[in-house]
Amino acid sequence: MKMSIAEALRKAIADEMKRDESVFCIGEDIGIPGGFGGAFTVTLGLEKKYRDRIIDTPISEAGIFGYACGAAIMGMRPIADVQYGDFLFCAMDQVVNQIAKLRYMSGGKLKVPVVMRAPVGVTGRGSQHAQNLEPYFICCPGLKIVAPSNAYDACGLLKSAVRDDDPVLIFEHKLLYGSKGPRQESGTIDASSDVPVEDYTVPIGKAEIKTEGKDITIVSWLLMNHFSMMAAELLEKKGISVEVIDLKTLWPMDIELIISSVKKTGGLVIVEESPKQGGIGAEIAAQVSEKILDYITVPVTRISAPNTPAPFSPVMEKFYVPQPEKIAEEISKILDI
């Protein structure tokens, strides 16, 4: 059945709530009858069947994640929702000092199976509602981090996250949800795909080669994976063969797949929507350079947003976010074509 990412996430939540009575959702405006179903329609209608397990909260991210942490320790499996990923900063103590560390600090005696859902990406809402937060959390031991770019992976990764005994942070790009009606986003990219009716999971920690190539490797995730695929099509017209990898899991990172690809192509480009400084691209570049420097024939390159907050102006947004044409142009320069 073909679904959007929003629909696939909704299916995954419903399936997991049916499978396991300890699963519940908590967040702001996620279960109001006649409401949107959260900021991007993911929980739309779930309150009709699971009224006691779709828990609306006051505007308090610290409260949401504190509640989720305590419930997880006591044997529940909460799915905590923030309306915008930027609001995770309001709950950093709960996420970083409590949820991420308690299993380690207890010597493994405590399990903290919290799933944390966070929309990210530049979508016309200004600097405080537009950040790609991945780099802030990749350096936090104890968290697993996933970032699906299509509906199939969104459903399968969310199910894997719910069943994992460690906390999992799932970043979802606002332009990939595919939500309809009043929550339709301007500039939406079609990330829909066939989602099986039967139960399945997508493993955490595995990347995927989306297109095979021989001249250079692109590693990207979320919206940038779609833009990288578009860039690969542009470059194909110039005779450049690009291998595009969808990282899917940011941590634990599938560095072995990246290395095997770069050994074949001799080049590596990392495309990310967040600013370059301290980004995930830096981590990938460092690991690849440390392990297979002799295989690299062109400079490892990062294509990213500028080192500034996200702008509000639509014109400036388009300049800020790496576009397919810019990605293709940069790769042409790298290969001197």
N, C-alpha and C positions, 0 to 999 in steps of 0.2 A: 504494500500500500504506500503510495507516494505521500510524504508528509513534509511540512516545513520543520525547521528546528524547534520552534515553539511547540508545535503539535507533537513532535517526537519526544521532547522533554516531558510534556504533559503525560504522554503514554507511559514513559518510563516511571514517572512518579506513581501513576495509577497502578501499574503492574506491580511495583514494589510494595505499595500499600496493601494490595490484595494478597501478595505473597507472604508478607511479614507484618504482623499487627504492631510491631515495635516501631515501624516507620511512621513519621509524621512530619508535617511542614510547619514552619514558623516564620513569620515575617509581617511586613506592613501591607495592609490592604490585599492580602492574597486570597481571602475567602469571603469577601463581602457579596451577598446575594445581589445579582444584577450589576456587579462591578466588573472591572477589567480582568481580574484574575492576576493580580500583581501588576507591576509596571509594564510588562510586555506579554501579558495574556497566558503565561505558562501554566498557571494553576486555575485557569478559567473553568468553572463548572465542577471542580473537584469537591467543593464544599457541599454539593447536593448529596453525594454518597458518603463522604467522610467528614461530616460536620465537626466531629470531636477531634479530628486529627489534622485539620487545616486551621491553624491558630493565628488569628490576627493580633498584632501587638500595637502598643503605642509607638510613637516615633522615638525609638531608643535602640540603636544598634548595639550598644553595650549590653542592654537587657536581652536582646535577641540571642546574642552569642554566649552570654553568660548562662542563660536558660538552656541553650542547646548543649553547652559543655556539661552542665550538671546532669541533664537528662541522659547524655551519652554514657557518662561514667556509671549511671545507675542501670544501664542495660537497654536504653532506647536507641533508635537510629534516626536522629533528627536531620532534616534537610532545611537549613537556614537560608533565608533569602534576603538580599539587600536590593533596594530599588535601583541603585546605581553602585557600581563597584567602588567609586570614590568614597562611599560612606563606610567602607571597611576601615578607614582611618579612625572613625569614631569608636571602633571596637578593637583597636590594635592590641591592647593588653589581653583581652579575652582570646583573641585569635593567636597571637604570637607567644605570649607568656603562659597561657593556660592550655588551650586546645592543642597547640603544636608540641608542648613539652611534657605534659603530664604522664604520657606513657613511658617516656624515657626516665623521668624523675621517680617514677614508681617501680623502676626495674622491670617493666613489662607487666606488672600486676593489674594496672588499669588499662582499659581500652577506651578510646575516645573517637568512636565512629561518627564523626560529624561531617556532613556534606555541606559545603558553603557555596552557594550560587551567586555569581556577581557579573552583571552586565558591564561591558567595557566598550570603548571606542568613541571616536569623534563623530558626533551626530547633531551638530547645531545647538548645543546646549552650553557652550562656554567652558572655561577652564576647570571648573569644579565638578563638572558632570561628564567629562570626556576623556579621562585618563585611561591609558592601558597600564594596568597595575602589575603586570607579570613580574617585572624586575624587582619590585619591592618584596616579593614573597619567595622568589627562587632561592634566596640566601637564607631562608628560615628552615633549619633542620626540623624534621617531624611532619612537615606538610607534603602531601602529594598534590601536584597541580596539573590539571588537564584543560585543554582548550580545543573543543571540537569545531570543525569548519563545515560540517554537513550534518544532515538530520540522522543518518544511520549511525554515525559516530556519537552524536549527542545522546541518543537513546542508549546505546551500548555502554558508553563511558559513564553515564549517570548511574546505570544499574550496577556497574562494577564499583563505582564510588560508594553507593549505598551498602554494598556487601563487604566492603573493606573495613578492617578493624582500625585503620589509621584515618586521621582526618584528611579529607580531600577537598581542595578548592577548585571549583570549576568556573572558568572564565567563559562567558558567552558574549559574542559580539552583537551589538544592538542592530547592526545592519544585516545580520544573517538570520535573525529570528523568523522573518517571513510572516509576521503577525498581520492580521487583516483588520479592517474596520477602523475604529478610532485610534488604534495604536500602530497604524501603518507608518513606517519610517520613510522619509525622503531619502532616495539613494540606495534603497534596499537591493542587495545582491541575492539572486536565487540560490539558496543552499539546500533546497529540498532534495530528497532522495527516497528511494524505496526502503521502507522500514518493515521487516518481517512481522507478521502477526505473532508468530511463535517466539518464545523467550530466547534471548541471546545476550551476550555481553561482548564488549570490546575491551581487550586487555589494557590496563594501565601500564605505561612504560614502553609502548611500541609505536614507532613512527611508521609512515607508509610512503612508498614511492608512488606519486600520482601520475607522473609521466617519465618515461625513461629517455635518457639522452647521453651524449658522449663528450660534449665540449665543456660543460660547466654544470655545477650543482647549485640549486637554490634551496635553502631551508627557510621555511616560513610557517605560519599558523594563523588561524582565524581569518579575518578579512584579507590579510596579506597573502595567504595561500591562494585565494581566488585571483588576486591581482598578479601574483607570480605566474599563475597558469595563463592569464591573459598576456603577460609579457613574453612567456615562452612561445605563444602563438605568433606574436609579432616578430620575434627573433627567428622563428622557423622560416619566415619569408625571406630572411637574409642568409639562410643556410646555416644558422647556428642551432645546434641540437642541445637542448637544456633538459637536465634531469631535475624535476621538482619534487621535493620531499615535504609532506605535511607532518610536522612534528607531533601534533596531537597531544602528547604528554610532555609538558615542559619539565617536570621532575617526578620520578626519575627519568632522565633524558636518554633516548635511544642513540647514544653517541656511536655505537658500533655500526648502525645502518648508515649514519652520516659518513663515517670513515670509509666504509666500503664503497660508497658512492664517489667520494672525493678521490680515492685511489684510482678509480676508473676515469674520472673526468679531468683530474688535475687542478680543478678550480672550485672555489667555494664562495658563494654570496649568501648572506643572511639578510632577510628582509623583515623588518619589524615596524610596527606602527608607533611604538613608544620612542622617546628620544634616545640618541645613541649612547650618551654617557651612562656607564654602569649597566648597560642593557644585556639582555639574554644573548644577543649577537656576540658580545664580548666574551661571554662564557664559552659559547660554541667555538668561536675562533681560537681561543686559548687552548681548549682541549684538542682540537684538530691539529694545531701547530705543534703542540707538545708531543703528539703521538705519531704524526706522519708528515713531518715537515719536508722530507725528501720527495714526497709525491706531489707537492704543490708547485705548479708551474707558473701561476699568476698570483698576484697579491690577493690574500683573503680580504673580502670587502663586506662592509656593513652598509646597508641602505636603510635609512630610518627617518623619523621625524627630526626636525631641528631641536636643539637643546633649549627649548622655550616651552612655556605652558601652551596648551591647545588654544587656538584663537576661536572667537565666536563668529566672525565674518565667514559666510559660505565661500567666498572667493579665497580667503586666506586658508580656510580649512583644506581646500583642494590642493593648495600649495604645500600645506603642512604634512598631509598624509602622502606617503610615496604612491604615486599613480603608476599604472602598468607601463605607460610610455616612458616615465622616468626610469623605472627598473630596467626596461629594455635598453634605453640609452646608456645607462651606466655599465651594463654588461657588454655592450658593444665597445665601449671605451676600454674596458678591462682586457678584452680579447683583441683590441686594436683592429676592429673590423668596421 
